[in-house]
Amino acid sequence: MKFDGGKGVVERILKAYGFTMQKQLHDHLDVGNGTVSTWIKREYFPGEVVIRCALETGASLTWLATGEGEMFQDLAKPAESAINSAYISLKKIRIVGGRLQDAGTWIADGTLLDDSVSEPAFIEKGNNAWIADMSVTQVSNGRWLLDIDGDVDVYDVARIPGNRIQVSGNATKFECSIDDVKGAGMVVITVEKNI
């Protein structure tokens, strides 16, 4: 069995994670920008990353390491389903300057969310983080990812009579028509750091 380092293994890791750019892999692994490029240039085999990728995605370890076989083999399905029930991979999004930026993936315990959350994403802004269902956009009471005049942030919303809402968050509190804001996702979990 010959381990295939360099560009081949990096391309397979990207494919298994569903990434299209090396930057997404840098962000996911929390490594410097030049790390993956160095693996390619020096034909390096990143064994630890290959194992991590197999565990996180359920991809075949043999396929990741050598390129032989299928990305998801029938023999791997029992292990894959066990891994997928133990862990879930969420799209990670950062709020920067009122804009949503793709930041790779975030791995969480599979029991964290129930089946009613159809499009979960991990949202972070500074020291704050949330898990939101990006498929829910009809604003109601609760915590929401709102687009207000093209500026996106997380707010607490209370419906009030007259098709109006009271919006609060980030030392801001105001009242407006429900039509003045656009729902970008409903927060289902607030992740609070206590350090």
Phi and psi in degrees as GROMACS dihedral restraints (atoms count N, CA, C in turn):
[ dihedral_restraints ]
;  ai    aj    ak    al  type     phi  dphi    fc
    3     4     5     6     1  -108.1    20    10
    4     5     6     7     1   122.0    20    10
    6     7     8     9     1   -77.0    20    10
    7     8     9    10     1   134.0    20    10
    9    10    11    12     1  -102.8    20    10
   10    11    12    13     1   107.3    20    10
   12    13    14    15     1   -93.5    20    10
   13    14    15    16     1  -172.5    20    10
   15    16    17    18     1    70.1    20    10
   16    17    18    19     1  -138.4    20    10
   18    19    20    21     1   -61.0    20    10
   19    20    21    22     1   -40.4    20    10
   21    22    23    24     1   -59.3    20    10
   22    23    24    25     1   -49.7    20    10
   24    25    26    27     1   -67.5    20    10
   25    26    27    28     1   -37.2    20    10
   27    28    29    30     1   -64.5    20    10
   28    29    30    31     1   -42.7    20    10
   30    31    32    33     1   -62.2    20    10
   31    32    33    34     1   -39.0    20    10
   33    34    35    36     1   -69.0    20    10
   34    35    36    37     1   -38.9    20    10
   36    37    38    39     1   -62.5    20    10
   37    38    39    40     1   -45.3    20    10
   39    40    41    42     1   -58.7    20    10
   40    41    42    43     1   -44.7    20    10
   42    43    44    45     1   -63.8    20    10
   43    44    45    46     1   -42.9    20    10
   45    46    47    48     1   -62.6    20    10
   46    47    48    49     1   -40.0    20    10
   48    49    50    51     1   -77.9    20    10
   49    50    51    52     1   -16.7    20    10
   51    52    53    54     1    82.9    20    10
   52    53    54    55     1    19.1    20    10
   54    55    56    57     1   -87.0    20    10
   55    56    57    58     1   151.3    20    10
   57    58    59    60     1  -111.2    20    10
   58    59    60    61     1   -13.4    20    10
   60    61    62    63     1  -132.5    20    10
   61    62    63    64     1   149.2    20    10
   63    64    65    66     1   -62.2    20    10
   64    65    66    67     1   -30.6    20    10
   66    67    68    69     1   -59.7    20    10
   67    68    69    70     1   -37.6    20    10
   69    70    71    72     1   -62.7    20    10
   70    71    72    73     1   -38.9    20    10
   72    73    74    75     1   -68.7    20    10
   73    74    75    76     1   -41.6    20    10
   75    76    77    78     1   -55.0    20    10
   76    77    78    79     1   -49.1    20    10
   78    79    80    81     1   -63.5    20    10
   79    80    81    82     1   -42.8    20    10
   81    82    83    84     1   -65.2    20    10
   82    83    84    85     1   -42.1    20    10
   84    85    86    87     1   -84.8    20    10
   85    86    87    88     1   -11.0    20    10
   87    88    89    90     1    58.6    20    10
   88    89    90    91     1    49.4    20    10
   90    91    92    93     1  -119.1    20    10
   91    92    93    94     1   162.7    20    10
   93    94    95    96     1   -63.6    20    10
   94    95    96    97     1   157.6    20    10
   96    97    98    99     1   -58.9    20    10
   97    98    99   100     1   -33.1    20    10
   99   100   101   102     1   -85.0    20    10
  100   101   102   103     1    -8.9    20    10
  102   103   104   105     1   -60.3    20    10
  103   104   105   106     1   -52.4    20    10
  105   106   107   108     1   -66.2    20    10
  106   107   108   109     1   -38.3    20    10
  108   109   110   111     1   -61.0    20    10
  109   110   111   112     1   -37.9    20    10
  111   112   113   114     1   -65.5    20    10
  112   113   114   115     1   -40.0    20    10
  114   115   116   117     1   -57.6    20    10
  115   116   117   118     1   -41.9    20    10
  117   118   119   120     1   -68.5    20    10
  118   119   120   121     1   -49.8    20    10
  120   121   122   123     1   -61.8    20    10
  121   122   123   124     1   -37.4    20    10
  123   124   125   126     1   -98.5    20    10
  124   125   126   127     1     8.7    20    10
  126   127   128   129     1    53.0    20    10
  127   128   129   130     1    38.4    20    10
  129   130   131   132     1   -79.2    20    10
  130   131   132   133     1   142.9    20    10
  132   133   134   135     1  -104.0    20    10
  133   134   135   136     1   106.9    20    10
  135   136   137   138     1   -83.0    20    10
  136   137   138   139     1    78.0    20    10
  138   139   140   141     1   -55.2    20    10
  139   140   141   142     1   -44.6    20    10
  141   142   143   144     1   -61.7    20    10
  142   143   144   145     1   -40.4    20    10
  144   145   146   147     1   -69.2    20    10
  145   146   147   148     1   -37.4    20    10
  147   148   149   150     1   -61.3    20    10
  148   149   150   151     1   -45.0    20    10
  150   151   152   153     1   -65.2    20    10
  151   152   153   154     1   -44.5    20    10
  153   154   155   156     1   -59.6    20    10
  154   155   156   157     1   -43.8    20    10
  156   157   158   159     1   -62.3    20    10
  157   158   159   160     1   -43.1    20    10
  159   160   161   162     1   -61.2    20    10
  160   161   162   163     1   -42.8    20    10
  162   163   164   165     1   -67.8    20    10
  163   164   165   166     1   -39.8    20    10
  165   166   167   168     1   -77.7    20    10
  166   167   168   169     1   -30.9    20    10
  168   169   170   171     1  -108.1    20    10
  169   170   171   172     1   -19.5    20    10
  171   172   173   174     1    82.1    20    10
  172   173   174   175     1     5.8    20    10
  174   175   176   177     1   -67.2    20    10
  175   176   177   178     1   150.9    20    10
  177   178   179   180     1   -63.2    20    10
  178   179   180   181     1   128.9    20    10
  180   181   182   183     1   -63.2    20    10
  181   182   183   184     1   -39.1    20    10
  183   184   185   186     1   -62.3    20    10
  184   185   186   187     1   -45.3    20    10
  186   187   188   189     1   -63.7    20    10
  187   188   189   190     1   -44.9    20    10
  189   190   191   192     1   -60.4    20    10
  190   191   192   193     1   -44.5    20    10
  192   193   194   195     1   -76.7    20    10
  193   194   195   196     1   -36.4    20    10
  195   196   197   198     1  -120.4    20    10
  196   197   198   199     1   -20.3    20    10
  198   199   200   201     1    86.6    20    10
  199   200   201   202     1     0.7    20    10
  201   202   203   204     1   -90.2    20    10
  202   203   204   205     1   143.0    20    10
  204   205   206   207     1    85.0    20    10
  205   206   207   208     1  -162.0    20    10
  207   208   209   210     1   -99.5    20    10
  208   209   210   211     1   152.9    20    10
  210   211   212   213     1   -61.2    20    10
  211   212   213   214     1   -44.0    20    10
  213   214   215   216     1  -123.1    20    10
  214   215   216   217     1   100.6    20    10
  216   217   218   219     1   -85.9    20    10
  217   218   219   220     1   151.8    20    10
  219   220   221   222     1   -56.1    20    10
  220   221   222   223     1   -37.2    20    10
  222   223   224   225     1   -64.8    20    10
  223   224   225   226     1   -26.3    20    10
  225   226   227   228     1   -84.8    20    10
  226   227   228   229     1    -9.9    20    10
  228   229   230   231     1   -59.9    20    10
  229   230   231   232     1   -43.0    20    10
  231   232   233   234     1   -60.4    20    10
  232   233   234   235     1   -43.8    20    10
  234   235   236   237     1   -66.7    20    10
  235   236   237   238     1   -39.5    20    10
  237   238   239   240     1   -61.6    20    10
  238   239   240   241     1   -44.6    20    10
  240   241   242   243     1   -68.1    20    10
  241   242   243   244     1   -33.2    20    10
  243   244   245   246     1   -66.4    20    10
  244   245   246   247     1   -41.1    20    10
  246   247   248   249     1   -66.7    20    10
  247   248   249   250     1   -45.1    20    10
  249   250   251   252     1   -65.5    20    10
  250   251   252   253     1   -29.0    20    10
  252   253   254   255     1   -78.0    20    10
  253   254   255   256     1   -24.0    20    10
  255   256   257   258     1   -83.9    20    10
  256   257   258   259     1   -34.7    20    10
  258   259   260   261     1  -131.9    20    10
  259   260   261   262     1   148.9    20    10
  261   262   263   264     1  -126.3    20    10
  262   263   264   265     1   146.1    20    10
  264   265   266   267     1  -107.3    20    10
  265   266   267   268     1   118.2    20    10
  267   268   269   270     1  -107.1    20    10
  268   269   270   271     1   146.3    20    10
  270   271   272   273     1   -63.6    20    10
  271   272   273   274     1   133.2    20    10
  273   274   275   276     1  -105.2    20    10
  274   275   276   277     1   128.1    20    10
  276   277   278   279     1  -128.3    20    10
  277   278   279   280     1   134.6    20    10
  279   280   281   282     1  -106.1    20    10
  280   281   282   283     1   141.3    20    10
  282   283   284   285     1   -95.0    20    10
  283   284   285   286     1   114.9    20    10
  285   286   287   288     1  -130.1    20    10
  286   287   288   289     1   116.0    20    10
  288   289   290   291     1    58.9    20    10
  289   290   291   292     1    34.5    20    10
  291   292   293   294     1    79.8    20    10
  292   293   294   295     1     6.4    20    10
  294   295   296   297     1  -116.3    20    10
  295   296   297   298     1   149.8    20    10
  297   298   299   300     1   -91.9    20    10
  298   299   300   301     1   125.3    20    10
  300   301   302   303     1  -120.6    20    10
  301   302   303   304     1   131.7    20    10
  303   304   305   306     1   -63.6    20    10
  304   305   306   307     1   131.6    20    10
  306   307   308   309     1  -130.0    20    10
  307   308   309   310     1    28.2    20    10
  309   310   311   312     1    92.4    20    10
  310   311   312   313     1  -136.6    20    10
  312   313   314   315     1  -130.8    20    10
  313   314   315   316     1   162.8    20    10
  315   316   317   318     1  -132.9    20    10
  316   317   318   319     1   127.3    20    10
  318   319   320   321     1   -96.4    20    10
  319   320   321   322     1   134.4    20    10
  321   322   323   324     1  -139.1    20    10
  322   323   324   325     1   166.3    20    10
  324   325   326   327     1   -61.9    20    10
  325   326   327   328     1   132.4    20    10
  327   328   329   330     1   -63.6    20    10
  328   329   330   331     1   -19.9    20    10
  330   331   332   333     1   -86.9    20    10
  331   332   333   334     1    -1.8    20    10
  333   334   335   336     1   -63.8    20    10
  334   335   336   337     1   -38.2    20    10
  336   337   338   339     1  -119.2    20    10
  337   338   339   340     1   147.8    20    10
  339   340   341   342     1   -95.8    20    10
  340   341   342   343     1   176.6    20    10
  342   343   344   345     1   -67.7    20    10
  343   344   345   346     1   -13.4    20    10
  345   346   347   348     1   -71.7    20    10
  346   347   348   349     1   -18.8    20    10
  348   349   350   351     1   -87.6    20    10
  349   350   351   352     1   105.7    20    10
  351   352   353   354     1   -90.9    20    10
  352   353   354   355     1   -25.5    20    10
  354   355   356   357     1  -136.6    20    10
  355   356   357   358     1    69.9    20    10
  357   358   359   360     1   -73.8    20    10
  358   359   360   361     1   145.8    20    10
  360   361   362   363     1  -144.7    20    10
  361   362   363   364     1   144.4    20    10
  363   364   365   366     1   -91.4    20    10
  364   365   366   367     1   120.8    20    10
  366   367   368   369     1  -111.4    20    10
  367   368   369   370     1   132.6    20    10
  369   370   371   372     1  -134.2    20    10
  370   371   372   373     1   146.5    20    10
  372   373   374   375     1  -147.3    20    10
  373   374   375   376     1   112.1    20    10
  375   376   377   378     1    59.3    20    10
  376   377   378   379     1  -126.1    20    10
  378   379   380   381     1   -91.2    20    10
  379   380   381   382     1     5.2    20    10
  381   382   383   384     1  -103.0    20    10
  382   383   384   385     1   147.4    20    10
  384   385   386   387     1  -148.8    20    10
  385   386   387   388     1   150.1    20    10
  387   388   389   390     1  -145.3    20    10
  388   389   390   391     1   160.0    20    10
  390   391   392   393     1  -114.3    20    10
  391   392   393   394     1   125.5    20    10
  393   394   395   396     1  -123.2    20    10
  394   395   396   397     1   149.9    20    10
  396   397   398   399     1   -93.6    20    10
  397   398   399   400     1   105.6    20    10
  399   400   401   402     1   -73.7    20    10
  400   401   402   403     1    -9.8    20    10
  402   403   404   405     1   -83.7    20    10
  403   404   405   406     1   -15.4    20    10
  405   406   407   408     1   -96.0    20    10
  406   407   408   409     1   114.8    20    10
  408   409   410   411     1  -125.1    20    10
  409   410   411   412     1    -6.8    20    10
  411   412   413   414     1   -82.5    20    10
  412   413   414   415     1   107.6    20    10
  414   415   416   417     1   -68.0    20    10
  415   416   417   418     1   133.5    20    10
  417   418   419   420     1  -142.4    20    10
  418   419   420   421     1  -166.4    20    10
  420   421   422   423     1   -62.2    20    10
  421   422   423   424     1   144.1    20    10
  423   424   425   426     1   131.0    20    10
  424   425   426   427     1  -163.5    20    10
  426   427   428   429     1  -101.9    20    10
  427   428   429   430     1   132.2    20    10
  429   430   431   432     1  -135.4    20    10
  430   431   432   433     1   151.4    20    10
  432   433   434   435     1   -91.0    20    10
  433   434   435   436     1   110.9    20    10
  435   436   437   438     1  -114.5    20    10
  436   437   438   439     1   142.9    20    10
  438   439   440   441     1  -102.7    20    10
  439   440   441   442     1   112.1    20    10
  441   442   443   444     1  -115.7    20    10
  442   443   444   445     1   108.3    20    10
  444   445   446   447     1    53.5    20    10
  445   446   447   448     1    39.9    20    10
  447   448   449   450     1    84.5    20    10
  448   449   450   451     1    -0.2    20    10
  450   451   452   453     1  -108.0    20    10
  451   452   453   454     1   119.0    20    10
  453   454   455   456     1  -101.8    20    10
  454   455   456   457     1   135.1    20    10
  456   457   458   459     1  -159.5    20    10
  457   458   459   460     1   175.9    20    10
  459   460   461   462     1  -100.5    20    10
  460   461   462   463     1   131.0    20    10
  462   463   464   465     1  -137.3    20    10
  463   464   465   466     1   156.8    20    10
  465   466   467   468     1   -93.0    20    10
  466   467   468   469     1   134.5    20    10
  468   469   470   471     1  -124.1    20    10
  469   470   471   472     1   136.6    20    10
  471   472   473   474     1  -127.8    20    10
  472   473   474   475     1   124.5    20    10
  474   475   476   477     1   -74.6    20    10
  475   476   477   478     1   138.5    20    10
  477   478   479   480     1  -130.5    20    10
  478   479   480   481     1   161.6    20    10
  480   481   482   483     1   -56.2    20    10
  481   482   483   484     1   155.2    20    10
  483   484   485   486     1    86.1    20    10
  484   485   486   487     1    24.0    20    10
  486   487   488   489     1    57.8    20    10
  487   488   489   490     1    39.0    20    10
  489   490   491   492     1  -117.8    20    10
  490   491   492   493     1   163.8    20    10
  492   493   494   495     1  -135.5    20    10
  493   494   495   496     1   153.3    20    10
  495   496   497   498     1  -107.7    20    10
  496   497   498   499     1   125.3    20    10
  498   499   500   501     1  -114.9    20    10
  499   500   501   502     1   132.3    20    10
  501   502   503   504     1  -141.0    20    10
  502   503   504   505     1   148.3    20    10
  504   505   506   507     1   156.3    20    10
  505   506   507   508     1   151.6    20    10
  507   508   509   510     1    53.5    20    10
  508   509   510   511     1    45.8    20    10
  510   511   512   513     1    61.1    20    10
  511   512   513   514     1    23.7    20    10
  513   514   515   516     1  -121.2    20    10
  514   515   516   517     1   140.1    20    10
  516   517   518   519     1  -146.3    20    10
  517   518   519   520     1   126.2    20    10
  519   520   521   522     1  -153.4    20    10
  520   521   522   523     1   168.3    20    10
  522   523   524   525     1  -122.5    20    10
  523   524   525   526     1   140.4    20    10
  525   526   527   528     1  -156.6    20    10
  526   527   528   529     1   174.7    20    10
  528   529   530   531     1   -72.2    20    10
  529   530   531   532     1   147.5    20    10
  531   532   533   534     1   -60.8    20    10
  532   533   534   535     1   -25.5    20    10
  534   535   536   537     1   -77.1    20    10
  535   536   537   538     1    -9.6    20    10
  537   538   539   540     1   -81.6    20    10
  538   539   540   541     1   -11.5    20    10
  540   541   542   543     1  -125.2    20    10
  541   542   543   544     1   159.8    20    10
  543   544   545   546     1  -125.0    20    10
  544   545   546   547     1   126.1    20    10
  546   547   548   549     1   -72.3    20    10
  547   548   549   550     1   130.4    20    10
  549   550   551   552     1  -110.6    20    10
  550   551   552   553     1    -6.0    20    10
  552   553   554   555     1   162.1    20    10
  553   554   555   556     1   148.3    20    10
  555   556   557   558     1  -100.9    20    10
  556   557   558   559     1   125.9    20    10
  558   559   560   561     1   -72.1    20    10
  559   560   561   562     1   127.5    20    10
  561   562   563   564     1  -108.1    20    10
  562   563   564   565     1   -23.4    20    10
  564   565   566   567     1  -143.0    20    10
  565   566   567   568     1   134.7    20    10
  567   568   569   570     1  -103.6    20    10
  568   569   570   571     1   125.8    20    10
  570   571   572   573     1   -98.7    20    10
  571   572   573   574     1   117.7    20    10
  573   574   575   576     1  -112.6    20    10
  574   575   576   577     1   127.4    20    10
  576   577   578   579     1   -88.0    20    10
  577   578   579   580     1   134.5    20    10
  579   580   581   582     1  -113.6    20    10
  580   581   582   583     1    24.5    20    10
